[in-house]
Amino acid sequence: MQIYVCVKHVPDSAANITILDKSRIDENVTFLLNPYDEHAITEAVRIRDTFQESEVIAVCIGKDDAEKTIRSALAMGADRGLLVSSNDDHDSIETARVLKAAIERTGEPALIFTGKESIDAEGMQTMFRLGALFDFPVATNVIKIDVDETRAVIDSELSGGNVNTYELSLPCVVGAGRGLNTPKYPTFPDIVKSRKKTVKKFIFADLNIEPSKASMSIVELEPLKQARSPKEITGDASIVAQKILTILKEEAKVI
Amino acid sequence: MENIGIIIETDNGKIKETNFGMITLARDNKAETETELFAFVMDADVKVLKEDLESFGITKIVDISLAKEQQNNPVVRAKALINVIKEFNINTLFGLSTAMGKDLLPRIAAMLDAPLVMDCINVDLEQNFAKTSQYSGKTIATIKLSGDVLLFGIRPNTVAPVNIQIKTQTLAEMLKFDGEEFVSSSLRVVKSGETDKNININLAEADVIIAGGRGIQNRENFVILSQCAEKLNAAVGASRVAVDSGWVPYSMQVGQTGEKVSPKVYIACGISGSIQHFAGMKTSGIVIAINIDENAAIMSNCDYYVKADALNIILELTKLFNNG
């Protein structure tokens, strides 16, 4: 069984983001494996270990530097990697086409994981586009998955802690949510071992991606300014509570 | 001629409040005066909803019927909506960026190979722009959508609902769409949790959120927040520390790897205010921070701050409701 995990090389969530030319960020910050993808890798490795002759393949589209993120996935237990090298930004419509092309040139997927979203673009849709292109069923925000030879039974989390349980025929696409597992971070020997694993490189232009009529393009990026000017509420607890109540009633008008 | 479709989310047959902000956004944004505003209703008796929808400017209401056993299936819902889009020549589709929307809108966009921006905080239909947060809420991106049908997932509560004047209201045309034929063989619903009424009010849609962090110290103290929240009709949220410490489930987390929320009031109790936490609540209306540590980041990035033990304040707040 081949299990693919689509991973993304994203700026560290703690990084300071500087905007250049009004529409892109200064990439001179730490990049790492998208946090949700860590859950995806962890789960893929767990499933691989319950099936004979299975492998986990990490797939990524990005600049050459994104190989670091594939290496992180390999250190977390993936067996090999595919990097589609491209210096341009791609929307999720194009990204899904690229991921499909790289996967198709490599083998036959039984399961494809993604994270439920990336923390940079926050688009929340690549898994669905990938599923539609392959004609595979899709579930997102998955917090539990049981797989057998022909199907996956998954819990997809709704707000308020409720879940929907879906049965998907294989092959299928699964967007990993944070409740899925606790990622095990690699030890030093894991990292050493991962250096010997292979990362196959594709050049974006060589994949002959058929363009879509549809697109999403960033026309402007601006910092989200915080225009809040804090005012202190003072007094003992009951006075403060009374003042908060006044704010709720008169300023926010929520009661 | 432009036709805007709006997917209406209902709860026990009633329209969820957050829909009205979305309709307001679509209505005030239409490029042409002859634009029709369609409401797509899948789970409720349209007759009951008609007046409310008309009062916000909806001109056509489409009652979409699905086979009963398929109603909770997101693939079936997506297929039905795609056919509705085609039948009524919809060029723009709005839906809420709620849990349901996140499982439905991308399915429709993917099947249509159409552009979609989720979690929009604003939309400009003249230029086909959507504004949404990117990079963990640190930036606002303006995204141009191109395609035959454009999809927008609207973050709940980002636009205040505004009725239209009674004299300009028109009676909405009632339409039917039979979607009984749609099925899905590759995705089957085993169990649908949507009908289980959870006591915790939906975080993403709540008007008021009381959120607890490290300063709340344990699971038992979160009950104090819940008791106050119940009185206020608020939802309880949590920082990552509180979730990772096992005091509350992950579904209550607000932040970059949790729920992104825009309540009218966000009361942060014992939360220091990391960048990642701000990523999830930055677009809130009024932020009230209660923290014993006046140097906590959130104290200088809020509208009101209180230097105190949050639990004492919350207990007093609950008391005010019990007495009044």
Interface residues (C-beta under 8 A of the other chain):
Chain A: P11 S13 A14 I17 I19 I25 P35 Y36 D91 I93 A96 I119 D120 A121 E122 G123 M124 Q125 M127 F128 R129 G131 A132 F136 P137 V138 A139 T140 N141 I143 V153 S156 E157 L158 S159 G160 G161 N162 V163 N164 T165 Y166 E167 L168 S169 C172 R178 G179 S212 K213 A214 S215 M216 S217 I218 V219 E220 L221 E222 P223 L224 Q226 R228 S229 P230 K231 E232 I233 T234 A237 S238 V240 A241 Q242 I244 L245 I247 L248 E251 A252 K253 V254 I255
Chain B: N72 V75 T98 A99 M100 K102 D103 P106 R107 A109 A110 M111 D113 A114 P115 L116 V117 M118 D119 F129 T132 S133 Q134 Y135 S136 G137 K138 T139 I140 A141 T142 I143 K144 L145 S146 G147 D148 S184 S185 S186 L187 R188 V189 V190 K191 S192 G193 E194 D196 N198 N200 I201 N202 L203 A204 E205 D207 V208 L232 P249 Y250 S251 M252 Q253 Q256 T257 G258 E259 K264 V265 I267 I275 Q276 A279 K282 T283 G285 I286 V287 I288 A289 M299 S300 N301 C302 D303 Y304 Y305 V306 K307 A308 N312 I313 L315 E316 L317 K319 L320
